[in-house]
Amino acid sequence: MALKTLLAGYLSQDWREDFESSAAAVTAFVDGARVPQLLAASADIDGLLEQPGVADDDREDGLQRQIQSLGGSYDPTDDGVTREAWLRGVLDAIHVELDRRLESDS
């Protein structure tokens, strides 16, 4: 799972020692990943977000369990953002980078 690379490698327990913010960690991952990794991470996030609908609180708890099971220690709610919104933001960052790379290749 490519998302594990982001969560365990960039947002593990000591992520604050390496990055000024979670956004900086996401940027470092996106900038350093190859296209296949970005595509795989995008698919991983889509898979998490497409899980069958449950009550919002249960969904948020489930997303946090998934984040933690993949090695992530970051909790977006500490920054006032839902886990779903944060994952969608990561997905957006990945898509922007993929678009940028595809444009530069043409």
HELIX and SHEET records of a PDB file:
HELIX    1   1 ALA A    2  TYR A   10  1                                   9    
HELIX    2   2 TRP A   15  ASP A   18  1                                   4    
HELIX    3   3 SER A   22  GLY A   32  1                                  11    
HELIX    4   4 VAL A   35  LEU A   49  1                                  15    
HELIX    5   5 ASP A   56  SER A   69  1                                  14    
HELIX    6   6 PRO A   76  ASP A   79  5                                   4    
HELIX    7   7 ARG A   83  ASP A  105  1                                  23    
END                                                                             
